[in-house]
Amino acid sequence: MNILKASNLKVYYSTTKGAVRAVDGVDFDVDEGSSVGLAGESGCGKTTLGLSLLKLLPSNGKIEGGSVLFKGVDIYSLSEREFREKIRWKLISMVFQGAMNALNPVFKVEAQIAEALMLHETVSKKEAVEVARDLLRKVDIDPSMGSQYPHEFSGGMRQRAMVAMALACNPQLVIADEPTTALDVIVQKQLMDLLRRLKREMNLSLIVISHDISVIAELCDHLNIMYAGRIVERAEINELFESPLHHYTFGLISTFPTVLDKERRSKFEFIPGAPPNLLNPPEGCRFHPRCPAATEICRHNPPPPMRKITESHFVACHHPRGV
Amino acid sequence: MTLNREPLIKVRDLRKLFPLRRGIAGSIFRGRKDYVHAVDGVNFDIDKDEVFGLVGESGCGKTTLGRLLIRLIEPTSGEIYFRGVDITKLPGGEMRKIRPKMQIIFQDPYESLNPRMTALDLIGEPLEVNHLVDSDVEMEEKVADILEKVRMTPPEDFMFRYPHELSGGQRQRIAVARALVLHPDFVVADEPVSMLDTSTRGEILNLMMELKGLTRSYLFITHELAVARHFCDRIAIMYLGRFMEMASSDEIVRNPIHPYTKALFEATPVPDPSSRKGKISIKGEVMSPINPPKRCRFYPRCLKADEICSKLEPKLVDVGDGHLVACHHI
C-alpha cells in the first residue's frame, strides 16, 4: 500500500540563464512503513525532490507539473493554508541537511522544537516545551539539556535535535536529507541506529536522501538511483546491489571502497566526466557521455522510459547490464 | 622493518598544546592555564616510498600532526627528523632550503586555491618562489608538463583558467600538480578527496598513486578507514592526540586489536545491504581534549575498561611484525 505516490513530477528553477530542470519527470513511490532511499551525485536533484514534497522550495523554484498523492489525496491541489495545517509537519516532515547550521544559534534547543509544534498545533508554550523535552528523551538526549543553545551541543546531538524537531507533530512520513553527512563514522552509526529504532517504534515511513550509498544500504528497503533530474533505476535493496542494471548504478556501487576487502585494491574505480548541466542536459540518454556502453541509439533517441525487469526491479536504459 | 636504513621521516615524542583563551576573571582567579592537547606524544617513522595513513575522527589531532610534520606550525616539544636532520631546531634560512622537499595538499580545493590566479599562476608560483625557473617560457613548459601528468589535457586549455571555471575534481588536480611540481620527497595529503563526490574520488586517488614517481612518500590523512585501507601501506589510528594502534593496512583490516579500532570498523558502513551490522561496542561521545587526565584516552568509552585503564596511560607496544597497540587488555 502506497503512502506516497509522485507521478511525472517536474520542478524547475528559473535563473537568468534559463530554466534549470532539477527534477524532470520523476515517478516515485513509498510503501507504508518502508524506508526508501534516493541516491545520486551532488546536483542530481535529490534534495529538490525532497523539498518539493513539502512545498518548501526556494523562491525561484517552481513545481511545473505532476502530482503527489499522500494516501490517495492530491496534496498539490490543496490551498497553501490547508497544506500548512494538514500536511506539512503533521503528515510529512523533514530532517534538513547540515545539522551544524540548521538550528538557530540564538534560541534554546527546546524552544526551537517547541516552535515547530506551536506552528502546527494549538498548544500553549508551556505544553509545547514539555513535548519538546519528551522528544529529546526519545532521541537519547537528556531533556534537561533542552535549555542549552545549539553551540553547546556536539554535532551528533544537533543532528538528533533536528530529528526530534521533525517528529514534533507525530508525522507518518519523514524525509531525511543527508542525515549523516559531516558526522564522524561512530556518530553516524549511532544516528542510523536511532533512525531505525524510531521508525519501528513510531511506525514511520522514511525517505533517505544521500550521496552515500553505503548509508542507504544500511537503512533502506528500496533504492531509487537519480541522475540528472531523473530516476534511472529502482529496485529492492538487495536486488539492486546484487545485480545493478543501469551502468550508472554499477559505477556508483563499484566506486565505493569497502573495508571488508581482504586484499588491497591497487586501483580505485571512478565514473569519468562530471554530471551534466541541467540548464541544457544532453540529448538522448542523459548518462551517455559518461557511459561505457553507450551506442548511437543512446546519443540520439529520447531518454528511455522505466522498464520493468523483474517484479521489484525497474530501469531506464537502452542497454541494461546483463539483460 | 628498517634496520640500517634511515627513515625519511622520524617523529619522536611530538606534542602540540594549544593554550585556551580565557576571560580576564579566569586569568586572575585561576593560576593554571588550560591547554588543548591536540597532539600528545606520538612516535613513528615514515619510510621512503611509503604511504602512511593517519585515520581518526574530527578533532583527534590528525590535521595538526600533518601540519607539524612540515613545520607549518611549531611543536610544543619533541623532534621531527627529515632525512636524519631535526627540522624543529633549524633556523629559518636552513628550513627554507628544505621546504620545497615537503609539500601539502589541502582538503578543500574550493578554499585552498586563490580565485584570482589562473592555473598557470597557481602551479607556477612554487617554481618561482623557489627560483627553479629562469624565464616565463620555462615556467610555462614545466606547468604544461605537470598539467599533462595530472590529465588536464591539452594543457593550453586549462593553463589560463581560473578556479571557478573548473570542477571540484579538476581543482583538486591543480592542487596535486601544485604540490608535485617541485618533485618533493614528502607530501602531506590532508583529506584530499573528502570534498569530492565519491564517483570522482577514484580518479584523484589513482592519479596520486601514479604520480608516486614525482614524490617519495605520502602522509595521507583521512577519516575514512575504507579509503585508507586501499590507499595506504601502513595505518595509524589516532584518538585524542595519541596513536591507539599502528600496523600495515592489511594487518589492521585482518586483525584489529584496539577496542577503538574495532569500533571504527563496526561503524564504517559497507555498500552491501547483506552485511548490515548490529550495535557497536562503544559508548558516549568523544571527550574534550582540554587537559586530559592521566589515563587511557579511550577509557570513558571503552566497554573493556577496568581500574588499570583509569590510572595508567597505556604505551604503544609491538605485538609482533610491527603491529603496535596501546591497550592494557591486548
Interface residues (C-beta under 8 A of the other chain):
Chain A: E41 S42 S154 G156 M157 D184 V185 I186 V187 Q188 K189 Q190 M192 D193 H211 D212 I213 S214 V215 A217 E218 C220 I237 N238 F241 G251 L252 I253 T255 F256 P257 T258 V259 L260 D261 K262 R264 R265 S266 K267 F268 E269 F270 I271 P272 A274
Chain B: E57 S58 S167 G169 D197 T198 S199 T200 R201 G202 E203 L205 N206 M209 H223 E224 L225 A226 V227 R229 H230 F231 S249 D250 V253 R254 A263 L264 F265 E266 A267 T268 P269 V270 P271 D272 P273 S274 S275 R276 K277 K279 I280 I282 E285 V286
